[in-house]
């Protein structure tokens, strides 16, 4: 864990109290011994404690010189204490950061069949929350150090590194990863990350974010399995809600009646998928099969459970989010 802020505050507080005490001691001494005004006494005290080296405000007698010697010693002690506090704080910060990096790397090394999320912005955080809800292991890579505190608070495994660097992806366990989500704001960076991830793990599932028109084609060419445009998706959803609000209301009513959130999912049966050769009843589980589109493009609504699934089929289901 990080250095205790209360402990650091106690050190600084005691240092401040010592400084105030030394100033009060110096002012009182010059006023009582040399009979100076408070202003002159304060000025002389600050000169001595700061070791600036200007001449005395007024000539000192033997008692004044002896008192000034004690004030000089107090100033030296304060400087030594200050240096010690600062050095200790810096050392503790460095040691804690080093221990934190080692613990985090050990946590990453133990991961397998996990997801890697590149960037912890709004999209990346939304993906992370859904992964947590599904109890799916994941690691976040984001070079922005200002996000480190947020990631610590969220309790996620993370690396404050550039996800477009090869050894960073290797540290995140790309070779053992189940999938990678490219949620960086830059489409060019997402393309580069996709190319690198595909070369490091030819079998990893890559879902990439596209912001600009034409980026989806480049990402797919680079090796992305799925490309999502948050702006296009949200625009389509808003258009659907505007043009056909009765359907949205019907879904919302069903969800409230069951008191459980509902979700529509698309299941694509790919070559080598464990669902290939299985029937619709096995694939849908507890969900409801809404439609099936085969590889030729023919759509069957409310497919029967005994219908066998083949590569290229797309099954649309509706069920509880849990």
N, C-alpha and C positions, 0 to 999 in steps of 0.2 A: 504494500500500500504506500501511498505518497507520504512525505513528511507531514507530521501533524501541524496544521496551521496554528493551533493554539500554542504549541510549543515554540514555534517561530515568533509568534506575537509576544509571548512571555519574554523571550530574549531581547527583542527590540524594545519592549516596554521597560525592562530593567535598564537597558542601555540609555534610554531617554531619561529615566529617573536619575541615573548616575550623572548624566550631563547637566540636568537641572540642578542637582545637588552641588556639583562642582562650581557652577556659575554662582549659585547662592552663597556658597562658601567663600568664593573669591570676592564678591561684592561686599559681603559682611566684613571680611578681613580688612580690606582697604578702607572701608568706612570707619571701622573701629580702631585700627592701628595707625593709619595715615591721616584719618579725619578728612577723607576726600568726599566729594559729593557722590550721590548714587550714579550719576551719569558717568563721571570720570572713573569710578570704581568698576562699573560694568564694562566700559571701553577697555580698561586695563586688563580685566579678567579675560575678555574675549581675545585680546592680543596674546596673552600668555597661553591660554588653552589651545589656540589655533597655531601657535608657534610661528606666527607671521614674521616676527623679528623687528617690528618698529621700536622706536625709543620709548622709554617710560613716559607716561603722561606728566609726571612730576618726579623730581629726584626722590629716591627712596633712602630711608635711614636703615640702620642695621636690622631693626625689627621688620621693616617692610621687605628688605631683601630676603630675610629668612622665610617670611611668609610666601614671597613669590616663588622661592625654591620649592616649597611644598605644593604650590599650585602647578608648577611645571611638572612635578612628579605625577600629580593627578591627571594632567593633560596627556602625558605619555601613557599612563595606564588606560585611559579612555580610548586612545588610538589603538593600543594593543587589543583591548576588548572588542573594539569595532572590527578590526581585521579578523580576529578569531571567529566572531559571529558570522561575518560575511563568508569566510572560507568554509566554515562548517556548513552553512546553508547551501553553498554551491556544491560542495562535496556530496551532501545528502541528496541534492537534486540529481546529480550525475549518477550516483549509485542507485537511486530509486529508478531512474529512467533505464539504466542498464538491466536491473533486475526485472523490470516490467517487460522489456523487450525479450529477455530470455524466457520468462514465463509464457509470454504470448507465442513465441516461436515453438515452445514445447507443446502448447495447446494446438497449434496448427499442424505440427508433425504427427499428432495423434489422430488427425481428421482423415477420413476416407469417405468416398461416395457423397461428397459434400458439394455445395455450390459456392462459386466465387462471384461476388458482386463488385463490379468496378464502378466506383463513385458512390458517395453517401449523400447525394442531394435529395430532392423531393422524391424522384422516381426510385432511387436506390433505397431510401428509407421505407417507402411503401412496399417494395419487394421484400425487404428484410422483415417487416411486420408480418407479412403473409407467410413467409418461411417459418417464423417463430410460431405462428398459429398452427402450422402444419407439423411442427416439431421436426423441421428439416435443418440439418447442420449447414452452416455457411460461414464464410469469412468475407469481410469487406476490405477493399483496397482503395484508399483515397489519399492523395498527397497533401491535402490541406490540413495543416497542423491545428488550425482553429477548430476543426471538427473532432479532434481527439477526445476532448472533454465530453462531448455529446456521446461518442461511441463508448467511452468508459461508463457513462451513466446508463446507457442502453444495455450494457453488458454483452456487447457483441465481440466476436473475435475479429481483429483488424490488423492492418498494416498501414502505417502512414508513409506510403511509398507511391511511386509512379507506376500504375498498372500496365503501362506500355513498355516497361523494361522486362526483359526476359527473365532475369534471375528473381525478380519480384514475384512473377507468376509461379516460378518454381518453388519459392518459399511458401507461397500460398497453397501448394500441393496440387498444381494443375494436372500432374500426371495421374493423381488418384481421384481427381474431381469427377463428380457426376455431371455438372453443368457449369456454365459461366454466363453471367448476365452483364452485358456491356451497357451501362447507363450513364456514360460520360456525356457531357453537353456537346462535345465536338464529334461530329460524324466521322471526320478524318481519323481522329484518335480511336474511335470505335472500330473502324475498318482495320487499323493497324493492330489493335489488340486481338481482333478476330483472326487475322492472319497468323499472328504469333501463337495464339492459343491452339489453333487448328494444327499448326506444325508441331507443337509440343505434345498434344494429345489428339490424335485423329478421331477418336471416338467420343469426345466430350460434346455434350449438347450446348450449343451457343445460341442465346437469345439476345438480340442487339436492338438498341434504340436508334431510330432514325428521325431526324428533325427536318432535313431539307429534302425537297423533291429529287428523286433519282438516287438518293443514298441507299434506299432499300435494295436496289439492284446491285450496287457496289458491295454492300454488306453480304448479300447472298453469294456473290461471286467470290468474296473473300473467305467464305466458309460458314456463314451464319445459318443455322437451321431454321430460325424464326426471326422475323424482323417486325418490330412494333413501332408505330408512330403515335405517341401519346396525343399529339395535337389532332391527327386525323381521327383516331379512335374516339376522343372526347367530342369532336365535331359531329361524327356520325351518331353518337349516342344522343347528343342534344337535338339533332335533326329528327331522330326517331321519336323522342319525347314530344317534340313540337307537332309532328305530323300525325302520330298515332298514340296520343296520350292514354287512350282507353286500354291499350295492351300493357303499358307500364303500370297503370292503376290496378289491373287484374293481377299482375304478378305481385305487386305490393300487398294487395288484399289477401292473396293466398299465403304470403309470408307471414303477415300479422296473425292470420287465423291459426296457423300452425305454431305461432310464437317462436319460429326458428327461421333464420335467414336461408334463402334459397340461392342456388347458383346454376347457371347454364354452362355446360362444358362441351367442348368438341374433342372427340377421341379419334386421332388419325391412326389407322392401322398401317404400319410401315412394314417393309420386308424384314423378316426376322423378328418381328414383334411377338411377345408372348401371347398376345390376343389373336394373332393370325391363326385361323383354323378353329377358333372358339366361337360359340354362338353369342347372340346379342344378350341373352339372359345373363351369361357369365360376365360379359364386358360391362354391362350397366350396373351390376351389383344391386344396391338398394335404391338407385335412382330410377327415373322413368325415361324410357327411350322415346325421344320425340321424333326423330327422323334419321334416315340412313341414306347417304349418297355414295354410290359405288364408284369405282374407278372410271366407268364410262360416263359418269355425270347423271345417271338416273337417280331420282330421289324417291324414297319410299317413306311415307309418313307412318308413324306408330308401328315400326317394324316388330314382327313377332319374335319371341325369345328364341325360337329354334333356328332363326336365320343365321347361316354361317358367315363369319367375317373373313374377308380376303384383303391382301395388301392393296392399299389405295383407297379403301373404304373410309368414310368419315361418319362417325356416329355422334349425334347430338343428344345430350341427356340433360335432365333437370332433376336436381336433388338437393338435399340439405348440405349446407357448407361444411358441417362437421363430418 
